[in-house]
Amino acid sequence: MRPPYLLLDVDGVFIPFPDAEGAGPATHTRHDVVPTGRTADNPVTIWLNPAHGPLLMHVIRTGLVSPVWCTSWRQDATTLIGPLLGLPPLPHVELPRPEITTSHPNGYLWKRDHVDAWLSDAPAIWIDDDFTNLDHEWARERTARGYITALVQPDPHVGLLAEHLVEVLACAAPLSVARADASGFSCDAKVA
């Protein structure tokens, strides 16, 4: 069995949402970026934590996971977000651009069906701030079918913490020892 994909969301994970007063974490630095479809005179302001790059690189260097962007930023995550964090180019899941008014049009995260098809039978650890109980149920059912799946869900107003990456390593490490037996796999990503 190959190392699990480490699926990485951006908004709410690397870019926390502002609190009720419009402030973000003091640990984050402001950047103006120009995503696909925008012009230099109409940038998007984001806040990133410079510590996230080295933390994520530590996880990547273990070889226990294969990192992939899984975000509505699509390729822009590789060309705009990654370089600001000091990350190498990473592949991305090509997600559609649905016309939706909620992240959960069917009661679960809109990305999930696309990710499920993209993963096929590959194992995955997915970091996203927007899972519902139905997504956690999907991960348990997928794991029970032998397709190891763990969900790590940061608080969208705090974003990624070092504890989340410790959880990723705790989920991935047993897989490197016994990749062929998913029946005993258990990883409840409880860090929030």
FENCORWO-V554533 format. One record per residue. N is the residue number from 0. RES is the residue in three letters. SS is DSSP state (H for helix, E for strand, C for the rest). PHI is phi in radians with two decimals (* if undefined). OMEGA is omega in whole degrees, 0 to 359 (none if undefined). Layout:
BEGIN
n;res;ss;phi;omega
N;RES;SS;PHI;OMEGA
N;RES;SS;PHI;OMEGA
END
This chain:
BEGIN
n;res;ss;phi;omega
0;MET;C;*;180
1;ARG;C;-1.31;175
2;PRO;C;-1.05;179
3;PRO;E;-1.17;170
4;TYR;E;-1.19;171
5;LEU;E;-1.83;182
6;LEU;E;-1.48;188
7;LEU;E;-2.05;171
8;ASP;C;-1.43;179
9;VAL;C;-1.96;183
10;ASP;E;-1.17;182
11;GLY;C;1.51;178
12;VAL;C;-1.99;176
13;PHE;C;-1.54;177
14;ILE;E;-1.99;181
15;PRO;C;-1.20;176
16;PHE;C;-1.36;179
17;PRO;C;-1.12;177
18;ASP;C;-1.36;184
19;ALA;C;-1.05;179
20;GLU;C;-1.57;179
21;GLY;C;1.49;182
22;ALA;C;-1.74;174
23;GLY;C;-1.92;179
24;PRO;C;-1.06;180
25;ALA;C;-1.13;182
26;THR;C;-1.34;187
27;HIS;E;-1.76;181
28;THR;E;-1.92;181
29;ARG;E;-1.34;175
30;HIS;E;-2.43;171
31;ASP;E;-1.89;182
32;VAL;E;-2.17;181
33;VAL;C;-2.08;179
34;PRO;C;-1.19;176
35;THR;C;-0.91;179
36;GLY;C;1.62;178
37;ARG;C;-1.95;177
38;THR;C;-1.99;183
39;ALA;H;-1.05;179
40;ASP;H;-1.49;179
41;ASN;H;-2.42;183
42;PRO;C;-1.31;174
43;VAL;E;-1.90;177
44;THR;E;-1.56;178
45;ILE;E;-2.29;176
46;TRP;E;-2.18;181
47;LEU;E;-2.17;177
48;ASN;E;-1.59;182
49;PRO;C;-1.08;178
50;ALA;H;-1.31;183
51;HIS;H;-1.11;181
52;GLY;H;-1.03;179
53;PRO;H;-1.06;178
54;LEU;H;-1.11;180
55;LEU;H;-1.19;178
56;MET;H;-1.07;176
57;HIS;H;-1.04;180
58;VAL;H;-1.11;181
59;ILE;H;-1.06;183
60;ARG;H;-1.14;178
61;THR;C;-1.16;183
62;GLY;C;1.32;181
63;LEU;C;-1.40;182
64;VAL;E;-2.43;174
65;SER;E;-2.01;186
66;PRO;E;-1.26;179
67;VAL;E;-2.55;173
68;TRP;E;-1.20;178
69;CYS;C;-2.39;192
70;THR;C;-2.63;175
71;SER;C;-1.20;173
72;TRP;C;-1.28;179
73;ARG;C;0.82;182
74;GLN;H;-1.07;179
75;ASP;H;-1.08;176
76;ALA;H;-1.09;180
77;THR;H;-1.28;186
78;THR;H;-1.55;183
79;LEU;H;-1.98;185
80;ILE;H;-1.33;182
81;GLY;H;-0.92;181
82;PRO;H;-1.05;179
83;LEU;H;-1.18;178
84;LEU;H;-1.70;182
85;GLY;C;1.37;180
86;LEU;C;-1.62;174
87;PRO;C;-1.26;176
88;PRO;C;-1.05;179
89;LEU;C;-2.06;175
90;PRO;E;-1.19;178
91;HIS;E;-2.45;173
92;VAL;C;-1.37;180
93;GLU;C;-1.39;181
94;LEU;C;-1.59;177
95;PRO;C;-1.29;176
96;ARG;C;-2.00;184
97;PRO;C;-1.24;174
98;GLU;C;-1.63;182
99;ILE;C;-2.25;179
100;THR;C;-1.93;177
101;THR;C;-2.49;177
102;SER;C;-1.28;186
103;HIS;C;-2.24;184
104;PRO;C;-1.08;179
105;ASN;C;-2.01;181
106;GLY;C;1.60;178
107;TYR;C;-2.43;185
108;LEU;C;-1.02;185
109;TRP;C;-1.01;182
110;LYS;C;-1.29;194
111;ARG;H;-1.00;181
112;ASP;H;-1.08;179
113;HIS;H;-1.19;178
114;VAL;H;-1.15;180
115;ASP;H;-1.03;178
116;ALA;H;-1.14;182
117;TRP;H;-1.13;181
118;LEU;H;-1.18;187
119;SER;C;1.01;180
120;ASP;C;-1.86;182
121;ALA;C;-1.30;174
122;PRO;C;-1.26;182
123;ALA;E;-2.66;166
124;ILE;E;-2.09;190
125;TRP;E;-2.06;176
126;ILE;E;-1.78;178
127;ASP;C;-2.69;182
128;ASP;C;-1.53;196
129;ASP;C;-2.08;179
130;PHE;C;-1.31;172
131;THR;C;-1.95;176
132;ASN;H;-1.04;178
133;LEU;H;-1.15;176
134;ASP;H;-1.20;178
135;HIS;H;-1.14;176
136;GLU;H;-1.11;177
137;TRP;H;-1.00;181
138;ALA;H;-1.11;179
139;ARG;H;-1.12;180
140;GLU;H;-1.14;180
141;ARG;H;-1.10;178
142;THR;H;-1.10;179
143;ALA;H;-1.09;177
144;ARG;C;-1.43;178
145;GLY;C;1.72;179
146;TYR;C;-1.89;187
147;ILE;C;-0.92;183
148;THR;E;-2.50;176
149;ALA;E;-2.20;179
150;LEU;E;-1.98;177
151;VAL;E;-2.07;190
152;GLN;C;-2.18;176
153;PRO;C;-1.21;171
154;ASP;C;-1.20;185
155;PRO;C;-1.15;179
156;HIS;C;-1.61;178
157;VAL;C;-1.93;181
158;GLY;C;1.46;184
159;LEU;C;-1.12;175
160;LEU;C;-2.08;178
161;ALA;H;-0.99;180
162;GLU;H;-1.07;178
163;HIS;H;-1.14;180
164;LEU;H;-1.30;172
165;VAL;H;-1.10;177
166;GLU;H;-1.09;177
167;VAL;H;-1.02;180
168;LEU;H;-1.13;178
169;ALA;H;-1.14;177
170;CYS;H;-1.31;186
171;ALA;H;-1.40;186
172;ALA;H;-1.02;179
173;PRO;H;-1.10;180
174;LEU;H;-1.20;180
175;SER;H;-1.25;180
176;VAL;H;-1.46;184
177;ALA;C;-2.34;184
178;ARG;C;-1.14;188
179;ALA;C;-1.48;185
180;ASP;C;-2.05;179
181;ALA;C;-1.42;187
182;SER;C;-1.10;180
183;GLY;C;-1.67;184
184;PHE;C;-1.26;174
185;SER;C;-2.59;176
186;CYS;C;-2.56;175
187;ASP;C;-1.62;180
188;ALA;C;-1.35;188
189;LYS;C;-1.76;181
190;VAL;C;-1.22;179
191;ALA;C;-2.34;none
END
